[in-house]
Amino acid sequence: MSIAASEINFSDLSNKPADSVRKLQESPSRTLLVHRRGEEEDLVLTTVSRAQEVREVVSTTTALFVALMQHSDRVRDLVTEVMPTAFPWVRFLPRQDMQAFVVELVQTLEAADSLSTPVPVTQLVSEWRHTAEVYADPSLLATLRQDGEDLGDVPAPGAATA
């Protein structure tokens, strides 16, 4: 993750909290990247006002995008045409699937914004990216398109099988 922020180690936050807060306040982005040891994920410390600003920008951008998409078919067609600029992997999707991705993305952006969480959007993008990966691999696509019998539910990993 690339965040334009000042950086400190987690131990500095614990051992020198006043210095850490000063560094946060002096940061042009009002964010502080807090490095953690080992396999632990780094943290981002920010001010409440900065978090609210970011939230407002995301919400406003989402509302504008949704309104544009609902405005006309021309806008939806234009968004579909420019989608490969934002998501190069959509070039592997059939046009009908690319259009379905655009519609689903807009709906998910709107719903996720109403919950103040990006998780559904990142999940949707990941799922469509995996779909594009299947289309990009002709042998995998052929295998998945083969007729076959349904072998039923797959047991959860570690579950006893009968």
C-alpha positions in Angstrom: 0.0 0.0 0.0 1.4 3.4 -0.9 0.4 6.1 1.5 1.9 9.5 1.4 2.5 9.7 5.2 5.1 10.2 7.8 6.4 6.9 9.2 7.2 5.6 12.7 7.8 2.3 14.3 5.1 0.8 16.6 7.6 1.0 19.4 7.9 4.8 18.9 4.1 5.1 19.2 4.3 3.2 22.5 7.4 4.7 23.9 7.1 8.3 22.7 3.4 9.0 22.2 3.8 12.8 22.4 6.4 12.8 19.6 4.3 10.5 17.6 1.2 12.8 17.9 3.4 15.8 17.0 4.7 14.0 13.9 1.1 13.1 13.0 0.0 16.7 13.3 2.9 18.0 11.3 2.3 15.5 8.5 0.9 17.2 5.4 -1.5 14.2 4.9 -2.4 14.1 8.6 -1.6 10.4 8.5 1.1 8.4 10.1 2.2 5.0 8.8 3.0 2.8 11.8 5.4 -0.1 11.0 5.0 -3.3 13.0 7.5 -6.1 13.4 7.5 -9.4 11.6 4.3 -10.6 9.9 2.1 -8.1 11.6 0.3 -5.7 9.2 1.3 -2.1 9.4 -1.2 0.5 10.7 -2.3 3.9 9.5 -3.0 6.5 12.2 -4.9 9.5 11.2 -7.0 12.3 12.6 -10.8 12.2 12.9 -11.1 15.2 10.6 -8.9 13.6 8.0 -10.9 10.3 8.1 -14.2 12.3 7.8 -12.8 14.2 4.8 -11.7 11.0 3.1 -15.1 9.4 3.8 -16.9 12.5 2.3 -14.8 12.4 -0.8 -15.5 8.7 -1.3 -19.2 9.2 -0.7 -19.5 12.2 -3.0 -17.6 10.5 -5.8 -19.8 7.4 -5.5 -23.0 9.5 -5.6 -21.8 11.4 -8.6 -20.8 8.1 -10.4 -24.1 6.5 -9.6 -26.1 9.5 -10.8 -24.1 9.6 -14.1 -24.7 5.9 -14.7 -28.4 6.3 -14.1 -28.6 9.4 -16.3 -28.3 7.8 -19.8 -27.4 4.8 -21.8 -24.6 6.8 -23.4 -22.9 7.3 -20.1 -23.1 3.6 -19.3 -21.6 2.8 -22.8 -18.8 5.3 -22.2 -18.0 3.8 -18.8 -17.9 0.4 -20.3 -15.5 1.7 -23.0 -13.1 3.3 -20.6 -13.3 0.4 -18.0 -10.1 -1.2 -19.4 -8.2 1.9 -18.4 -9.2 1.4 -14.7 -9.2 -2.4 -14.8 -7.0 -3.7 -17.7 -8.0 -7.3 -17.0 -11.6 -6.6 -18.1 -10.3 -6.9 -21.7 -10.4 -10.7 -21.2 -14.2 -10.6 -20.4 -16.8 -10.9 -23.1 -18.4 -7.5 -23.7 -21.7 -8.7 -22.1 -19.8 -9.7 -18.9 -17.9 -6.4 -18.9 -21.2 -4.6 -19.0 -22.5 -6.8 -16.2 -19.4 -5.9 -14.2 -20.0 -2.2 -14.7 -23.6 -2.4 -13.6 -22.8 -4.6 -10.6 -19.9 -2.3 -9.6 -22.1 0.7 -9.6 -24.8 -1.0 -7.5 -22.2 -2.3 -5.1 -20.4 1.0 -4.8 -23.8 2.6 -3.8 -24.7 -0.1 -1.3 -21.2 -0.2 0.2 -21.2 3.6 0.6 -24.5 3.4 2.5 -22.8 1.0 5.0 -19.5 3.0 5.0 -17.4 0.0 4.1 -15.3 -0.8 1.1 -15.3 -4.6 1.7 -18.1 -5.4 -0.8 -16.4 -3.4 -3.5 -13.0 -5.1 -3.1 -14.7 -8.5 -2.9 -16.7 -7.8 -6.1 -13.6 -6.6 -8.0 -11.7 -9.7 -6.8 -14.4 -12.0 -8.0 -14.6 -10.4 -11.5 -10.8 -10.4 -11.8 -10.9 -14.2 -11.1 -13.6 -14.5 -13.8 -11.3 -12.6 -16.2 -8.4 -15.0 -15.3 -10.6 -17.9 -16.4 -11.3 -16.3 -19.8 -7.7 -15.5 -20.2 -6.7 -19.1 -19.9 -8.2 -21.0 -22.9 -7.5 -24.5 -21.4 -9.1 -23.6 -18.1 -12.1 -22.0 -19.9 -12.5 -25.2 -22.0 -12.3 -27.4 -18.9 -14.9 -25.4 -17.1 -17.2 -25.4 -20.1 -17.2 -29.2 -20.4 -20.3 -31.1 -19.6 -20.0 -33.2 -16.5 -22.0 -34.7 -13.7 -22.7 -32.9 -10.5 -20.9 -34.7 -7.8 -22.8 -32.8 -5.1 -21.6 -30.6 -2.2 -18.0 -30.5 -1.5 -17.2 -31.1 2.2 -15.5 -28.4 4.2 -11.7 -28.9 4.6 -11.1 -31.3 7.5 -14.7 -32.5 7.6 -15.3 -36.2 7.8 -16.4 -37.8 4.6 -18.8 -40.7 4.5 
